[in-house]
Amino acid sequence: MTWKNKKKIYGNDEYYSISNKLKNDKKTTEQFEVMLNSLTLEEVIALKIELAAAAANNKLYGLPLWYSVSNIVKDALLKYTYSATRTQQEAARFLGISKKSYKNLLKKYKTKGFFEKD
């Protein structure tokens, strides 16, 4: 059976990629993705924090950034595996966790809702 013929057991996600979802939502373009791909993950995170700080008049005081990083990265990993794998079992194996843990994390981070149409 080819990968295209496999059915996702957790929803009818037409995007199958975060890139496609963001393009459909008009939040990104091909040119932006090429530029983004030339940056390291650390540079992207630092730039995003700098832009958020600039929007808040350079005052991000009171936000527990250091302690939130782990959750931010986990959320990003869940979104990627949700979009890149065809089954929950495959996603759980990719992350090295049990299927039950994967399901619980999807609920905790509300990952499924991210892919729903607005």
N, C-alpha and C positions, 0 to 999 in steps of 0.2 A: 504494500500500500504506500503510495507516495505521501509526502508530508502535507500536500495541499488537500488530500482526501481525508486526512485525519480530522476528527471532529473535536473541538474544544468542549470539555465537559462542564466548564464553568461560565458559559455565556456565549452570546452571539456578538463577539467583538469583531467589527468589520475592519478595524485599523491594523491589527497585528503588529503595530510598531508605534512607539512613542513619536517617532519622527512624522509618520503619516498623520497621527492624531493632531499634533501641533500644527502641521501644515494645513489640515482641514479647518482648524480653529483660527487660522490666519495669525498664528503666533510666531511662526518661523518661515524661512525660505531656504531654497537650495544654497544661495550665496551665504546666508548666515551660517548654515551648517558647515560649509567649507571653512569659513573663518573660525568657527567654534572648534572644529576638528584640529586646527593647528595649535590650539592651546592645551596645556596640561590640565588635568582635573584640579590641581591645586590653584592654578591661575584662574580657572573658571569660578571656583568657590570664592577666592579672594576678591575677584572683580564683582561678583554678585553681592558680597557683603559691603564692598565699597559703595556700590550703587544704592543699596538699601540705606546705608548710613547717610549718603548725600541727600536722599529723599527725606530723611528724618533730621535734616539740618546737622548732620554729623554727630547725632546723639542717639546711640543705641544702648544707652545705659539701662540696666535693669533686665536686659534680655540674657538669659543663661546660655549664651552661644556655646561655650565650652562643653557644657553638659548636654546640649541639644544635638551636637554633631553626630553622635551615634545614631539617634533616631532619624535624622535627616538622611544619612547614608542608607540605613535600612529601608526607609521609605523608597528611596531611589532604586535600590536593588529589587524590591518587590514590584515596582512598576515595570522595570525592565523584564524580569522573569515572567510577569503576567502577560506582557506583550510578545515576548520572544519564544515562549514555549506553548505547546498545544494542550497539555494536560496539567492538572495540579500535581500529579505524581512526578512528572518530568521537571516541573518548576522546583518542587521540594528537593529532588535529587540534585539539581543544579546548585541550590543553596546549601546542600548538605544537612538538611533538616527533615523531620518526619512530615508526612502529609497533613497530619493533624495540626502540627505546629504551623505549617504553612497556611492552613485555613484560618487559624486563630490570628495570625499576623495580618492576613488580608482584611479581617474584620477590624482589628486594632487600628490599622493605618488607613482604612477606608479606600483601599486600592481599587476595588471594582468600580466604585463611583467615579473615579478619575476618568475612566474610559467611556462613561455614558455620555450620550449626546446632550448638549445644553439646550 
